[in-house]
Each structure stands twice: as C-alpha cells, then as structure tokens.
Amino acid sequence: MLREVLITDVPIFFEHMQNKDQQWQAAFVSKDPANMEAHNQHWEKLMANPEVLNRTILHDGKVIGYIGRYFMDNVPQITYWVSYEYSGKGLTTLALELFLKLETQRPLEARTAFDNLASARVLEKNGFRITDTDLYFSNARNAEIAETIWSLG
C-alpha cells in the first residue's frame, strides 16, 4: 500500500538507509548517509516541493520504504528505497506498479548502478527498458561508476 509521506516517516526512512550493504548496492546515496540532520533537511525540502511526488510504502501497516518522482534536468525520475529486511519479496516491484498508476506522466526515467541487479529487475518487471548509460560519482563507493538509464513510455 502507498500513502502520502508523513513527517513521522522520515526518521524511519533514515534508519532504513543505514544498511551499509544496501548503500553499496544502491551506490547513489547522500554524501554522508549517517547525518540525520542533513537527511531531515533533505526530506523537508522534498515535502515542501509541489513538483515532487513521494509516497510511503507500507506492508502490513508498517513503513518499509518510500517511492517518488522528482525532476533532473526537466526529466521526471523515479526513485525508491525499501528496507533491506523486505528486499527480494516482490514488494518494491508491487510498490512501483502502484506508483505508476498515480504518476501517469511519460516518459519516465530511472537510474541504477550498473551492477544493481535487484533494482534492474524491479524496473524491467514494470516495463522500463535500458536506454543509455552514463558515469556518475557514487558516494557509497567513493568512485565514479557506470549507471544504467532506464525509460518507460
């Protein structure tokens, strides 16, 4: 289930993002993912921006992550994060499927680290296709890495 993000969800998102293995897999995290103040300020900006569409992902009434759409260079981008303990259960795939019913703007883009196979599967199952690659600095890996650019519609 998806619902609007509540300010009380933000600390839960922060806790979800502290898993070092998941940070490595996602690759593109904030400069200091352990900085709660920066995390909270980032979410305050997101929640105040009418051009950003974010939703909290719930499973059995528990906050397990978030999903959203923002713009990068005027191109709508999809982003999501699901707690490590819920990864691999199809919940991220379902959350994206539900989100795509809310966000009907097309085309949409998503970006993954070149080796983030779990996220690639989520996107493929929801109809995204690889359209390009680029180089991007990964804070989690402290290196420039290849990212895969995905597009829907």
Secondary structure, DSSP 4 states (H G I P E B T S, - for coil): -EEEPPGGGHHHHHHHTT-HHHHHHH----S-TT-HHHHHHHHHHHHH-TT-EEEEEEETTEEEEEEEEEEETTEEEEEEEE-GGGTTSSHHHHHHHHHHHH---SSEEEEEETT-HHHHHHHHHTT-EEEEEEEEEETTTTEEEEEEEEEE-
